[in-house]
Structures are given as structure tokens and as C-alpha cells.
Amino acid sequence: MITEFTANDLKEYIVKPEDMGIHRAQPEEIATSSTEENTKDFLRILYGVDDSPKRSLVLVNAAAGLYVMGAASDLKEGVKQAQTLIDTAKVSKKLEEYIAVCGDPGKLQEAKVSAGIN
């Protein structure tokens, strides 16, 4: 259930994964067991290595952000934009830029190796 407030309106509607071009996942497909696994999954998704249902969750969340910002006309368009941003390495490059300024690039490199990212 989504409740959307606009300048002149209040809309409530239900969105299913299929409405956004996303396949419905089973809970065990998105479950995780540890912080380390989460970190590896996160990096694999952002570097375009993972195409699992966990990536679909990231795409839907990114789509919501893009829609709220006005960068996408709807959630389905937001999913497409998020896919493009990940698949063209714009997301991973932005992560590396951010880490270069605010973090430890060496730790990011170690995490990438641990996640199987070259």
C-alpha cells in the first residue's frame, strides 16, 4: 500500500512487483545470514555482478527515490533508470568517488575482493 501526497491530492494504491517489471521473490531468496553476507550482496549488486531477487529489492527502493525526486515518472520508470545506472557502472563509480572522499578506498578494495568483484 502506497500513500502519495501531492500538492492538491492524496492517493492510495497498491503496487505489486510485477507492476514494476520485477519478479516476485520468495522470502528465502532475499533472506540473509550475516553482516558480511549483506556487504557482499550490496557490492555485487552495485557493481552489476548480482542479478538475484536482492537486486530487485535495491531497484525498487531506488525507483521510489527517483520517483519522489521527480526524476522518474512512475515506479516502473524508476526501476528502468536504476537498472541503467547500475548496468552502466554509474552507481559503482559514484560509490568509489564517495569512498575516496569520505572513507577508506583500501577497505573498499578488500571488500570487493571478498565479494568476488575484480
C-alpha positions as CSV (number, residue, x, y, z in Angstrom):
1,M,0.0,0.0,0.0
2,I,1.4,3.4,-1.0
3,T,0.0,6.6,0.2
4,E,1.1,9.5,-2.0
5,F,0.7,13.1,-1.0
6,T,0.8,15.8,-3.7
7,A,0.2,19.5,-3.6
8,N,-3.5,19.0,-4.2
9,D,-4.3,15.4,-3.6
10,L,-3.9,12.3,-1.5
11,K,-3.7,9.0,-3.4
12,E,-3.6,5.5,-2.1
13,Y,-2.8,2.5,-4.2
14,I,-1.2,-1.0,-4.1
15,V,1.8,-1.8,-6.2
16,K,2.9,-5.3,-7.0
17,P,6.4,-6.3,-8.0
18,E,5.1,-7.3,-11.4
19,D,3.7,-3.8,-11.9
20,M,7.3,-2.5,-12.0
21,G,8.7,-5.3,-14.1
22,I,10.1,-7.1,-11.1
23,H,9.6,-10.8,-10.5
24,R,8.0,-11.7,-7.2
25,A,10.6,-13.2,-4.8
26,Q,10.2,-15.8,-2.1
27,P,11.3,-14.8,1.4
28,E,14.2,-17.3,1.4
29,E,15.5,-15.7,-1.8
30,I,16.1,-12.4,-0.1
31,A,17.0,-13.6,3.4
32,T,20.5,-13.0,4.7
33,S,22.5,-14.6,7.4
34,S,25.2,-12.0,8.4
35,T,26.5,-8.5,8.0
36,E,29.3,-9.9,5.9
37,E,26.8,-11.5,3.5
38,N,24.9,-8.2,3.3
39,T,28.1,-6.3,2.5
40,K,29.0,-8.8,-0.3
41,D,25.5,-8.8,-1.7
42,F,25.4,-4.9,-1.6
43,L,28.7,-4.7,-3.5
44,R,27.8,-7.4,-6.1
45,I,24.5,-5.5,-6.8
46,L,26.1,-2.1,-7.1
47,Y,28.9,-3.4,-9.3
48,G,26.3,-5.2,-11.6
49,V,27.5,-8.7,-10.7
50,D,24.4,-9.9,-8.9
51,D,21.0,-10.3,-10.7
52,S,19.2,-12.0,-7.9
53,P,15.9,-11.0,-6.2
54,K,18.0,-9.0,-3.8
55,R,19.0,-6.8,-6.7
56,S,15.3,-6.4,-7.4
57,L,14.8,-5.0,-3.9
58,V,17.5,-2.5,-4.5
59,L,15.9,-1.5,-7.8
60,V,12.5,-0.9,-6.2
61,N,14.0,1.2,-3.4
62,A,16.0,3.2,-5.9
63,A,12.9,3.6,-8.0
64,A,11.0,5.0,-5.1
65,G,13.7,7.6,-4.5
66,L,13.9,8.5,-8.2
67,Y,10.1,8.9,-8.3
68,V,9.9,11.1,-5.2
69,M,12.7,13.3,-6.5
70,G,10.8,13.8,-9.8
71,A,13.5,12.0,-11.8
72,A,11.1,9.2,-12.8
73,S,7.5,9.5,-14.0
74,D,6.5,6.4,-12.0
75,L,8.0,3.4,-10.2
76,K,8.3,1.3,-13.3
77,E,10.3,4.0,-15.0
78,G,12.4,4.4,-11.8
79,V,13.2,0.7,-11.9
80,K,14.4,1.0,-15.5
81,Q,16.5,4.1,-14.6
82,A,18.0,2.3,-11.6
83,Q,18.9,-0.7,-13.8
84,T,20.6,1.5,-16.3
85,L,22.5,3.4,-13.6
86,I,23.8,0.1,-12.2
87,D,24.5,-1.6,-15.5
88,T,26.4,1.4,-16.9
89,A,28.6,1.4,-13.7
90,K,27.5,4.9,-12.7
91,V,26.5,3.7,-9.3
92,S,29.7,1.9,-8.6
93,K,31.8,4.8,-9.8
94,K,29.8,7.1,-7.5
95,L,30.4,4.8,-4.6
96,E,34.1,4.8,-5.3
97,E,34.1,8.7,-5.6
98,Y,32.3,8.9,-2.2
99,I,34.7,6.4,-0.5
100,A,37.7,8.3,-1.9
101,V,36.5,11.5,-0.1
102,C,34.8,10.1,3.0
103,G,36.1,6.6,3.5
104,D,38.9,4.1,3.1
105,P,39.5,3.0,-0.5
106,G,41.7,0.2,0.7
107,K,38.8,-1.3,2.7
108,L,36.5,-1.0,-0.3
109,Q,39.0,-2.9,-2.4
110,E,39.3,-5.6,0.3
111,A,35.5,-5.9,0.4
112,K,35.3,-6.1,-3.4
113,V,37.9,-8.9,-3.5
114,S,36.0,-10.7,-0.7
115,A,32.8,-10.3,-2.8
116,G,34.5,-11.7,-5.9
117,I,34.5,-8.4,-7.7
118,N,37.5,-7.7,-9.9
